[in-house]
Structures are given as C-alpha cells and as structure tokens.
Amino acid sequence: MHAGVSTPLYGEMFSADPGAVYDKLRANGPAAPVELAPGVDATLVTSHEAALRVLQNPGMFARDSRRWAALNEGRVPMDSPVLPMMFYRPNCLFTDGAEHLRLRKAVTESLDRLNDNRLNRHVERIAGYLIDQFSALGRADLLNDYAKLLPLLLFNQLFGCPADIGDRLTRSMSALFDGLDVIQANEELTSCLMDLVALKRRQPGDDITSWLIQHPAGLRDEELKDQLVMLMGAGVEPERNLIGNALLLLLSGEGGAGLRIEDALDDVLWNNPPIANYATHYPMQDLNLGGVPMDAGSPVVISFAAANSDPVLTDARLTLSKGAHLAWGAGPHACPAKSPAQLIALSAIECLLNALPDVTLAVPAESVEWRPGPFQRGLVSLPVRFSPVAARTAGPAVGADTAPAPAPAQAAAEQVQAYPQAAGPARAPQKKGWWSSFLDVFRV
C-alpha cells in the first residue's frame, strides 16, 4: 500500500514541467507514490542508485506484469490509457529468466545482422522522401511530418513489409501511439503482423522478420508477432522523441547554436530522455528500497529522467558522460539497439539540416507543447520555416487504400495562405498509405 498522497504523472502541469515534479518527489526519498493515470497507482524510483538496484536485480524485481496485483484483483480501469504499455505480452519486455534469455537472444542476434551502411541508406532514402513532401512549402511540422513518420516507415523497411501490410502497420501503430481507438488498433496490429509472419514463412527475405523466423530459438507465430510488436514499440516512439527533442534543441537559438548533432543527442539523452518513465518492475515479495516500503506485485516504475537529474550525477551530467545516464536502461533488460537508434537519429537529423540549411523554429522554443502522459517525453508538434526547395523525387501516386498520404506539393502550396503558424502543412485528402506511396517512388 502507498503511504501518503500519490502524485499524478499526467495532465498539463506534469507535461509542462516534469522536472519540478521529480524534484518534489526526490525530496521525500529514493522513490515515491505516483498515479500513472486515474486509478493506476505505482511507485516511481527517482534516485540513480535505487534505479540501478531495481534494474540490476531480476531476482528481486520481475518484469512479468501478470504479477500486477491490482490488475489481477480488478482494481485497475480496463480502459486506462496506460494499459497498452503495461499489459503482459510474451516478448522481451515482459518476460524473466530463461524465457527472457531465449527471446532476447533471438532479437539481439537478429538486430546484429543489420549493417550500418545499409541502415544509413534506408534512413537517407526515407528522409529524402519525407522532406520532398513539404520542402516546396517553406514550412512544416517536423514532429508529425518527419520525426514521427521516419521510424514508422523505416521499420516497415526493416521488417520487409509489402505495400498493403506496411500501410496497415503504419496506421495501427500511429493509432496506438496517439491513443485513438486502442482496442481496434491493437486488433489490426495483431492481424497485419500475423499476416507478415505467414508471408515470411512462405517467402523469406533479407529482413528482421525472416531472421527471427530462421533463428535457432524456433519462435512460434505468436512469439514472432510479439517480438515485432516490441521492436516496433520500443523503436518507433523513442526514436520519434529523440529526433524531435534533438531538433528542438538544435533550433532553439543559444542552447543549440553551434552544437554538433552528436552532442545534441547526448544532451537529450541526459536532460530530456525520449522515454522518461518506464521499465515497470514488480517486487517478488514485500520489501524495503532505501527506506521506502514496496508491496509484492505492485508496479515500480523507473524514472530515467529523474535518475539522470539526480544531484549525485551533477559532474557527469555537465560533461555529458555517455556511461552514466540511464536513457537506455541497465541490467538484463537494457536496450539492445542503442547504437542503431543513435545512428538513425543522427542520419535523420543530418539529412534534414542538409536539405533545409536555413530551417528555423516558427514559434518561440518555450511555447512548444509537450504530449501528456507518464511515459514519454515528446513534443506535440515542432513548427518550422525555411526557404522553399524543389522536391527531388516524384510525388506519391494516389491509390485505393484508406490511410492518409502526403499531398502533392502543388495542392498543399495552394493552401499555404490558410496555414496556421503552429500547425503542420495542409494536405488534400488522399487514399493511399504512406508506405505504399513510398514504394511507388522507391521500389525497394
């Protein structure tokens, strides 16, 4: 049971200044009671040392959310917006012991087959395609028109998705991340990934899905689907926020003036980590963590953001030491793809700044809006201006799918006069999805 009043990790006050909330919580000890969403209680670990104790002790703290006592007892609202991030799935995030090792080995050894040069080419091609959709307009929303879409399309590429499955995957993952009709989006996500697994069993390719199928772990179809969900979820959302947060820093005047992209990424990982609070663990028994009692089966959430701002790390933070921050986690569940993730963000930002060298924020940096919610630290939008540049590739074809696709530059340009300063570029309704439209331009 929690002692004292739980602090909400949602709403405008938290999203506007989470650092102040972490400081207040830290004053009460290494961990404190919080409310992730209405009716969803947890303990937030804010101390760097205590976070490592949890992350590095799987014998005391499990990741399997089937241990969640309040959920099992019906005390958690089933329509809670945080459940999609906390429900058990048989993948690397929610398993322990030998099962975790088996699944993680399949994932890490498949990811190890990614070639940096090939990955960089994929990012450059997708980045160029997305930039072409708004480059002639002179303004864009770099979050929703670029940082959000690039990792979605990249994972379609890495998974080896054909046009129709890729459109469904992009649509369902976008809906899940945006909290739109989560139940239907999850059903569509499951359906399209099972279709992808069946396709790759019949027609394997040079892609992550096929590599997972071929791995000696012998993953079943359901296991394959859930590893793909994990890879997509753990890759797309953090990547979107890493790119967006770094671009905000680079374009924010004094803070980003003359800053190298690599340094901007390090600054974000330290001071604005894309996943601020997550890595939910469940104590195996009643215990005490630094004087804070924790019940068996109660959610213990690691605040990577608060741990990184722990005063004991002041010197390491000032030098942006790469080895001390917890943005990539620690212990047996540490992120297995931090090198590819940094390469993707670096390449995406380089492509954008090279294509639009005079890009500037269209609104004051302090007025940008942050997405609400306890887990991510991500922008709602990132409006910018730049000198219009002609597109370098052909525009997307219009087809019969239902997902929105980029508007042709001419049609969008006609709407510039009505374009609000803080909004993304206006688009005429289109039928074809992003992935199939991309494939129409680049037959890969």
LUMBADO-785263 format. One record per residue (C-alpha): residue number from 1; residue in three letters; x, y, z. Coordinates in nm, 2 decimals, decimal comma. Each point is the difference from the previous one (the first is absolute). Layout:
// LUMBADO-785263
R     n   res        x        y        z
R   NUM   ALA        X        Y        Z
...
//
This chain:
// LUMBADO-785263
R     n   res        x        y        z
R     1   MET     0,00     0,00     0,00
R     2   HIS     0,11     0,36    -0,07
R     3   ALA     0,07     0,22     0,30
R     4   GLY    -0,11     0,36    -0,07
R     5   VAL    -0,15     0,17    -0,30
R     6   SER     0,08    -0,12    -0,35
R     7   THR     0,14     0,26    -0,24
R     8   PRO    -0,17    -0,01    -0,34
R     9   LEU     0,24    -0,05    -0,30
R    10   TYR    -0,25     0,12    -0,25
R    11   GLY    -0,17     0,33    -0,09
R    12   GLU     0,13     0,34    -0,12
R    13   MET     0,19     0,08     0,32
R    14   PHE     0,21    -0,31    -0,02
R    15   SER     0,06     0,02    -0,37
R    16   ALA     0,10     0,37     0,02
R    17   ASP     0,26    -0,05     0,27
R    18   PRO     0,07    -0,36     0,10
R    19   GLY     0,34     0,10     0,15
R    20   ALA    -0,18     0,19     0,28
R    21   VAL    -0,21    -0,31     0,08
R    22   TYR     0,31    -0,22     0,01
R    23   ASP     0,18     0,24     0,23
R    24   LYS    -0,30     0,00     0,24
R    25   LEU    -0,02    -0,37     0,00
R    26   ARG     0,38    -0,04     0,05
R    27   ALA    -0,02     0,21     0,31
R    28   ASN    -0,20    -0,28     0,16
R    29   GLY     0,25    -0,28    -0,06
R    30   PRO     0,12    -0,22    -0,29
R    31   ALA    -0,35    -0,10    -0,10
R    32   ALA    -0,35     0,14     0,05
R    33   PRO    -0,37    -0,09    -0,07
R    34   VAL    -0,14     0,13    -0,33
R    35   GLU    -0,31    -0,04    -0,21
R    36   LEU     0,08    -0,10    -0,37
R    37   ALA    -0,36     0,06    -0,10
R    38   PRO    -0,32     0,03     0,19
R    39   GLY    -0,03    -0,31     0,21
R    40   VAL     0,34    -0,14    -0,09
R    41   ASP     0,24     0,03     0,30
R    42   ALA     0,38    -0,07    -0,01
R    43   THR     0,32     0,08     0,17
R    44   LEU     0,24     0,23    -0,20
R    45   VAL     0,37    -0,05     0,06
R    46   THR     0,18     0,33    -0,03
R    47   SER     0,34    -0,08     0,15
R    48   HIS     0,28    -0,11    -0,24
R    49   GLU     0,14    -0,25     0,25
R    50   ALA    -0,35    -0,14     0,08
R    51   ALA    -0,08    -0,03    -0,37
R    52   LEU     0,31    -0,21    -0,06
R    53   ARG    -0,09    -0,22     0,30
R    54   VAL    -0,34    -0,08    -0,16
R    55   LEU     0,13    -0,03    -0,36
R    56   GLN     0,29    -0,23     0,09
R    57   ASN    -0,18    -0,23     0,24
R    58   PRO    -0,24    -0,23    -0,20
R    59   GLY    -0,01    -0,24     0,30
R    60   MET    -0,18     0,27     0,21
R    61   PHE    -0,19     0,19    -0,27
R    62   ALA    -0,18    -0,17    -0,29
R    63   ARG    -0,11     0,15    -0,33
R    64   ASP    -0,30    -0,24    -0,05
R    65   SER    -0,31     0,22     0,04
R    66   ARG    -0,21    -0,31     0,07
R    67   ARG     0,12     0,06     0,36
R    68   TRP    -0,18     0,33     0,01
R    69   ALA    -0,22    -0,05     0,31
R    70   ALA    -0,24     0,30    -0,05
R    71   LEU    -0,07    -0,11    -0,36
R    72   ASN    -0,06    -0,36     0,09
R    73   GLU    -0,24     0,12     0,27
R    74   GLY    -0,20     0,22    -0,23
R    75   ARG     0,11     0,33     0,16
R    76   VAL     0,14     0,14    -0,33
R    77   PRO    -0,24     0,16    -0,25
R    78   MET     0,01    -0,22    -0,31
R    79   ASP    -0,03     0,31    -0,23
R    80   SER     0,30     0,17     0,16
R    81   PRO     0,23     0,16    -0,26
R    82   VAL     0,31    -0,14     0,16
R    83   LEU    -0,10    -0,37    -0,03
R    84   PRO     0,13    -0,05    -0,36
R    85   MET     0,35     0,09     0,14
R    86   MET    -0,04    -0,23     0,31
R    87   PHE    -0,20    -0,30    -0,11
R    88   TYR     0,19    -0,33    -0,02
R    89   ARG     0,12    -0,11    -0,34
R    90   PRO     0,23    -0,30    -0,04
R    91   ASN     0,29     0,20    -0,12
R    92   CYS     0,34     0,12     0,13
R    93   LEU    -0,15     0,29     0,20
R    94   PHE    -0,24    -0,21     0,21
R    95   THR     0,19    -0,32     0,06
R    96   ASP     0,26    -0,12     0,25
R    97   GLY     0,26    -0,26     0,05
R    98   ALA     0,06    -0,27    -0,26
R    99   GLU    -0,30     0,10    -0,22
R   100   HIS     0,13     0,36    -0,01
R   101   LEU     0,35    -0,12    -0,10
R   102   ARG    -0,14    -0,22    -0,28
R   103   LEU    -0,21     0,28    -0,14
R   104   ARG     0,26     0,27     0,04
R   105   LYS     0,27    -0,21    -0,17
R   106   ALA    -0,22    -0,04    -0,30
R   107   VAL    -0,06     0,38    -0,01
R   108   THR     0,35     0,11     0,06
R   109   GLU     0,16    -0,24    -0,24
R   110   SER    -0,25     0,10    -0,27
R   111   LEU     0,07     0,37     0,06
R   112   ASP     0,38    -0,07    -0,01
R   113   ARG    -0,05    -0,10    -0,37
R   114   LEU    -0,09     0,36    -0,08
R   115   ASN     0,28     0,17    -0,20
R   116   ASP     0,07     0,36     0,10
R   117   ASN     0,05     0,11    -0,36
R   118   ARG    -0,32    -0,16    -0,12
R   119   LEU    -0,19     0,15     0,30
R   120   ASN     0,13     0,34    -0,08
R   121   ARG    -0,10    -0,04    -0,37
R   122   HIS    -0,36    -0,09     0,11
R   123   VAL    -0,02     0,30     0,23
R   124   GLU     0,14     0,24    -0,27
R   125   ARG    -0,25    -0,13    -0,26
R   126   ILE    -0,30     0,03     0,23
R   127   ALA     0,12     0,34     0,13
R   128   GLY     0,03     0,13    -0,35
R   129   TYR    -0,35    -0,13    -0,09
R   130   LEU    -0,16     0,17     0,30
R   131   ILE     0,18     0,33    -0,04
R   132   ASP    -0,12     0,01    -0,36
R   133   GLN    -0,36     0,00     0,12
R   134   PHE     0,04     0,34     0,17
R   135   SER     0,33     0,15    -0,13
R   136   ALA    -0,18     0,22    -0,26
R   137   LEU    -0,23     0,15     0,26
R   138   GLY     0,25     0,19     0,21
R   139   ARG    -0,15    -0,12     0,32
R   140   ALA    -0,07    -0,33     0,17
R   141   ASP    -0,07    -0,18     0,33
R   142   LEU     0,32    -0,20     0,05
R   143   LEU    -0,15    -0,21     0,26
R   144   ASN    -0,31    -0,14    -0,18
R   145   ASP     0,13     0,04    -0,36
R   146   TYR     0,35    -0,14     0,07
R   147   ALA     0,11    -0,13     0,34
R   148   LYS    -0,32    -0,20     0,05
R   149   LEU    -0,01    -0,15    -0,35
R   150   LEU     0,36    -0,08    -0,07
R   151   PRO     0,04    -0,28     0,26
R   152   LEU    -0,34    -0,15    -0,09
R   153   LEU     0,10    -0,02    -0,37
R   154   LEU     0,35    -0,13     0,10
R   155   PHE    -0,14    -0,29     0,20
R   156   ASN    -0,23    -0,09    -0,30
R   157   GLN     0,33    -0,02    -0,20
R   158   LEU     0,18    -0,19     0,27
R   159   PHE    -0,28    -0,25     0,05
R   160   GLY    -0,03    -0,06    -0,38
R   161   CYS    -0,36     0,12    -0,02
R   162   PRO    -0,18    -0,01    -0,34
R   163   ALA    -0,22     0,31    -0,08
R   164   ASP    -0,33    -0,11     0,15
R   165   ILE     0,14    -0,14     0,32
R   166   GLY     0,22     0,30     0,05
R   167   ASP    -0,29     0,24    -0,04
R   168   ARG    -0,20    -0,19     0,26
R   169   LEU     0,30    -0,02     0,23
R   170   THR     0,07     0,38    -0,02
R   171   ARG    -0,37     0,08     0,05
R   172   SER    -0,05    -0,23     0,30
R   173   MET     0,33     0,10     0,18
R   174   SER    -0,08     0,37    -0,05
R   175   ALA    -0,34    -0,05     0,15
R   176   LEU     0,15    -0,19     0,30
R   177   PHE     0,26     0,27     0,07
R   178   ASP    -0,26     0,28    -0,04
R   179   GLY    -0,26    -0,19     0,23
R   180   LEU    -0,26    -0,02    -0,28
R   181   ASP    -0,24    -0,29     0,03
R   182   VAL     0,27    -0,21     0,17
R   183   ILE    -0,20    -0,33    -0,01
R   184   GLN    -0,07     0,01    -0,37
R   185   ALA     0,36     0,12    -0,07
R   186   ASN     0,14    -0,29     0,20
R   187   GLU    -0,21    -0,25    -0,19
R   188   GLU     0,11     0,14    -0,33
R   189   LEU     0,36     0,00     0,11
R   190   THR    -0,03    -0,37     0,10
R   191   SER    -0,16    -0,09    -0,32
R   192   CYS     0,25     0,17    -0,23
R   193   LEU     0,30    -0,14     0,18
R   194   MET    -0,14    -0,35     0,00
R   195   ASP    -0,05     0,05    -0,38
R   196   LEU     0,36     0,11    -0,03
R   197   VAL     0,13    -0,30     0,20
R   198   ALA    -0,20    -0,24    -0,22
R   199   LEU     0,13     0,18    -0,32
R   200   LYS     0,36    -0,02     0,12
R   201   ARG    -0,03    -0,37     0,09
R   202   ARG    -0,10    -0,06    -0,36
R   203   GLN     0,23     0,26    -0,16
R   204   PRO     0,30     0,08     0,23
R   205   GLY     0,20     0,31    -0,08
R   206   ASP     0,30     0,20     0,12
R   207   ASP    -0,19     0,16     0,28
R   208   ILE    -0,05    -0,01     0,38
R   209   THR    -0,32    -0,20    -0,02
R   210   SER     0,17    -0,27    -0,20
R   211   TRP     0,30    -0,01     0,22
R   212   LEU    -0,22    -0,04     0,31
R   213   ILE    -0,18    -0,29    -0,17
R   214   GLN     0,33    -0,16    -0,09
R   215   HIS     0,16     0,04     0,34
R   216   PRO     0,08    -0,33     0,19
R   217   ALA    -0,23     0,11     0,28
R   218   GLY    -0,29    -0,13    -0,21
R   219   LEU    -0,25     0,27     0,08
R   220   ARG    -0,36    -0,08    -0,05
R   221   ASP    -0,22     0,23    -0,21
R   222   GLU    -0,15     0,17     0,31
R   223   GLU     0,35     0,05     0,15
R   224   LEU     0,12     0,14    -0,33
R   225   LYS    -0,29     0,24    -0,01
R   226   ASP     0,07     0,12     0,35
R   227   GLN     0,37     0,06    -0,06
R   228   LEU    -0,09     0,21    -0,30
R   229   VAL    -0,24     0,20     0,21
R   230   MET     0,27     0,05     0,26
R   231   LEU     0,25     0,11    -0,26
R   232   MET    -0,24     0,24    -0,16
R   233   GLY    -0,12     0,14     0,33
R   234   ALA     0,35     0,03     0,15
R   235   GLY     0,14     0,14    -0,32
R   236   VAL    -0,25     0,24    -0,15
R   237   GLU    -0,12     0,20     0,30
R   238   PRO     0,34     0,06     0,16
R   239   GLU     0,15     0,08    -0,35
R   240   ARG    -0,27     0,25    -0,08
R   241   ASN     0,07     0,18     0,33
R   242   LEU     0,38    -0,02    -0,03
R   243   ILE    -0,01     0,16    -0,34
R   244   GLY    -0,26     0,26     0,09
R   245   ASN     0,16     0,10     0,34
R   246   ALA     0,34     0,03    -0,16
R   247   LEU    -0,14     0,21    -0,29
R   248   LEU    -0,16     0,23     0,25
R   249   LEU     0,33     0,04     0,19
R   250   LEU     0,19     0,07    -0,32
R   251   LEU    -0,25     0,26    -0,12
R   252   SER    -0,04     0,17     0,33
R   253   GLY     0,24     0,29    -0,04
R   254   GLU     0,26     0,03     0,27
R   255   GLY    -0,05    -0,36     0,13
R   256   GLY     0,06    -0,16    -0,33
R   257   ALA     0,22     0,26    -0,18
R   258   GLY     0,31    -0,17    -0,14
R   259   LEU    -0,08    -0,33     0,18
R   260   ARG     0,10    -0,31    -0,18
R   261   ILE    -0,28    -0,25    -0,07
R   262   GLU     0,18    -0,27     0,20
R   263   ASP     0,02     0,24     0,30
R   264   ALA    -0,37     0,09    -0,04
R   265   LEU    -0,10    -0,36     0,01
R   266   ASP     0,21    -0,05     0,32
R   267   ASP    -0,16     0,30     0,15
R   268   VAL    -0,34    -0,13    -0,06
R   269   LEU     0,08    -0,35     0,13
R   270   TRP     0,12     0,17     0,32
R   271   ASN    -0,24     0,28     0,05
R   272   ASN    -0,32    -0,08    -0,20
R   273   PRO     0,01    -0,38    -0,05
R   274   PRO    -0,26    -0,12    -0,26
R   275   ILE    -0,14    -0,26     0,24
R   276   ALA    -0,01     0,19     0,33
R   277   ASN    -0,16    -0,26     0,22
R   278   TYR    -0,04    -0,37    -0,07
R   279   ALA     0,16    -0,34     0,06
R   280   THR    -0,28    -0,11     0,23
R   281   HIS     0,11    -0,27     0,25
R   282   TYR    -0,19    -0,19     0,27
R   283   PRO     0,15    -0,09     0,33
R   284   MET     0,01    -0,38     0,05
R   285   GLN    -0,08     0,05     0,37
R   286   ASP    -0,06     0,29     0,24
R   287   LEU     0,32     0,19     0,04
R   288   ASN     0,16     0,33     0,09
R   289   LEU     0,19     0,21    -0,25
R   290   GLY     0,21     0,27     0,17
R   291   GLY    -0,26     0,04     0,27
R   292   VAL    -0,30    -0,01    -0,24
R   293   PRO    -0,23    -0,31     0,06
R   294   MET    -0,12    -0,18    -0,31
R   295   ASP    -0,26    -0,27    -0,02
R   296   ALA     0,04    -0,31    -0,20
R   297   GLY    -0,17     0,03    -0,34
R   298   SER    -0,02     0,38     0,01
R   299   PRO     0,13     0,19    -0,31
R   300   VAL     0,34     0,16     0,05
R   301   VAL     0,08     0,24    -0,28
R   302   ILE     0,35     0,13    -0,08
R   303   SER     0,03     0,37    -0,06
R   304   PHE     0,29     0,02    -0,25
R   305   ALA    -0,05     0,38    -0,01
R   306   ALA     0,01     0,04     0,38
R   307   ALA     0,29    -0,24     0,04
R   308   ASN     0,19     0,20    -0,26
R   309   SER    -0,06     0,32     0,18
R   310   ASP     0,10    -0,15     0,34
R   311   PRO     0,23     0,26     0,17
R   312   VAL     0,26    -0,28     0,06
R   313   LEU     0,06     0,00    -0,38
R   314   THR     0,06     0,37    -0,04
R   315   ASP     0,36    -0,03    -0,12
R   316   ALA    -0,08    -0,28    -0,25
R   317   ARG    -0,30     0,20    -0,13
R   318   LEU     0,20     0,31    -0,05
R   319   THR     0,25    -0,19    -0,22
R   320   LEU    -0,28    -0,21    -0,17
R   321   SER     0,18    -0,32     0,10
R   322   LYS    -0,15    -0,27    -0,21
R   323   GLY     0,05    -0,28     0,25
R   324   ALA    -0,20     0,14     0,29
R   325   HIS    -0,35     0,09    -0,12
R   326   LEU    -0,28    -0,25     0,00
R   327   ALA    -0,18     0,10    -0,32
R   328   TRP     0,08    -0,35    -0,15
R   329   GLY    -0,08    -0,18     0,33
R   330   ALA     0,23    -0,24     0,17
R   331   GLY     0,02    -0,36     0,11
R   332   PRO    -0,14    -0,30    -0,19
R   333   HIS    -0,27     0,21    -0,17
R   334   ALA     0,22     0,28    -0,12
R   335   CYS    -0,07     0,12    -0,35
R   336   PRO     0,16    -0,24    -0,25
R   337   ALA     0,00     0,25    -0,29
R   338   LYS     0,15     0,32     0,14
R   339   SER     0,26     0,02    -0,27
R   340   PRO    -0,24    -0,04    -0,29
R   341   ALA    -0,24     0,24     0,17
R   342   GLN     0,26     0,27     0,03
R   343   LEU     0,11    -0,06    -0,36
R   344   ILE    -0,36     0,04    -0,13
R   345   ALA    -0,05     0,33     0,19
R   346   LEU     0,33     0,14    -0,11
R   347   SER    -0,06    -0,08    -0,36
R   348   ALA    -0,36     0,13     0,01
R   349   ILE     0,11     0,33     0,14
R   350   GLU     0,30     0,04    -0,23
R   351   CYS    -0,23    -0,07    -0,30
R   352   LEU    -0,25     0,26     0,11
R   353   LEU     0,26     0,27     0,08
R   354   ASN     0,19    -0,06    -0,32
R   355   ALA    -0,32     0,03    -0,21
R   356   LEU    -0,14     0,30     0,18
R   357   PRO     0,31     0,19     0,12
R   358   ASP    -0,18     0,32     0,11
R   359   VAL    -0,28    -0,18     0,20
R   360   THR    -0,12     0,19     0,31
R   361   LEU    -0,27    -0,04     0,26
R   362   ALA    -0,33     0,16    -0,10
R   363   VAL    -0,09     0,06     0,37
R   364   PRO     0,20     0,08     0,31
R   365   ALA     0,18    -0,31     0,14
R   366   GLU    -0,16     0,06     0,34
R   367   SER    -0,35    -0,02    -0,15
R   368   VAL     0,02    -0,35    -0,15
R   369   GLU    -0,25    -0,24     0,14
R   370   TRP     0,09    -0,33     0,16
R   371   ARG    -0,21    -0,31    -0,03
R   372   PRO    -0,18    -0,10     0,33
R   373   GLY     0,05    -0,34     0,16
R   374   PRO     0,24    -0,16     0,24
R   375   PHE     0,23    -0,20    -0,22
R   376   GLN     0,14     0,21    -0,29
R   377   ARG     0,16     0,34    -0,03
R   378   GLY    -0,11     0,10    -0,34
R   379   LEU    -0,13     0,31    -0,19
R   380   VAL    -0,35     0,05    -0,13
R   381   SER     0,14     0,19    -0,30
R   382   LEU     0,32     0,18    -0,12
R   383   PRO    -0,10     0,27    -0,25
R   384   VAL     0,28     0,14    -0,21
R   385   ARG     0,07     0,24    -0,29
R   386   PHE     0,26    -0,02    -0,28
R   387   SER     0,07     0,11    -0,35
R   388   PRO    -0,21    -0,21    -0,24
R   389   VAL     0,19    -0,27    -0,18
R   390   ALA    -0,12    -0,20    -0,30
R   391   ALA    -0,07    -0,37     0,06
R   392   ARG     0,27    -0,24    -0,13
R   393   THR    -0,23    -0,30    -0,06
R   394   ALA    -0,33    -0,07    -0,17
R   395   GLY    -0,31     0,06     0,21
R   396   PRO    -0,20    -0,29     0,15
R   397   ALA    -0,26    -0,18    -0,21
R   398   VAL    -0,36     0,01     0,10
R   399   GLY    -0,16    -0,35     0,05
R   400   ALA    -0,27    -0,18     0,18
R   401   ASP     0,12    -0,04     0,36
R   402   THR    -0,16     0,20     0,29
R   403   ALA     0,30     0,13     0,19
R   404   PRO     0,09     0,37    -0,05
R   405   ALA     0,29     0,07    -0,23
R   406   PRO     0,21     0,31    -0,08
R   407   ALA    -0,17     0,26    -0,22
R   408   PRO     0,17     0,09    -0,32
R   409   ALA     0,21     0,31     0,05
R   410   GLN    -0,21     0,22    -0,23
R   411   ALA    -0,33    -0,09     0,17
R   412   ALA     0,14     0,07     0,34
R   413   ALA     0,17     0,32    -0,11
R   414   GLU    -0,33     0,14    -0,11
R   415   GLN    -0,11    -0,02     0,37
R   416   VAL     0,30     0,18     0,15
R   417   GLN    -0,19     0,32     0,05
R   418   ALA    -0,24    -0,17     0,24
R   419   TYR     0,28    -0,19     0,17
R   420   PRO     0,02     0,09     0,38
R   421   GLN     0,34     0,08     0,13
R   422   ALA     0,02    -0,29     0,25
R   423   ALA    -0,16    -0,27    -0,22
R   424   GLY     0,14    -0,25    -0,25
R   425   PRO    -0,05     0,05    -0,37
R   426   ALA    -0,35    -0,04    -0,13
R   427   ARG    -0,07    -0,31    -0,21
R   428   ALA    -0,27    -0,09    -0,24
R   429   PRO    -0,17    -0,33     0,08
R   430   GLN     0,17    -0,29    -0,16
R   431   LYS    -0,07    -0,37    -0,01
R   432   LYS     0,33    -0,17    -0,01
R   433   GLY     0,20    -0,08     0,31
R   434   TRP     0,35     0,14     0,09
R   435   TRP     0,18    -0,33    -0,06
R   436   SER    -0,16    -0,09    -0,33
R   437   SER     0,05     0,36    -0,12
R   438   PHE     0,37    -0,03     0,09
R   439   LEU     0,03    -0,33    -0,18
R   440   ASP    -0,15     0,17    -0,31
R   441   VAL     0,30     0,23    -0,01
R   442   PHE     0,26    -0,24     0,12
R   443   ARG    -0,04    -0,36    -0,10
R   444   VAL     0,20    -0,16     0,28
//
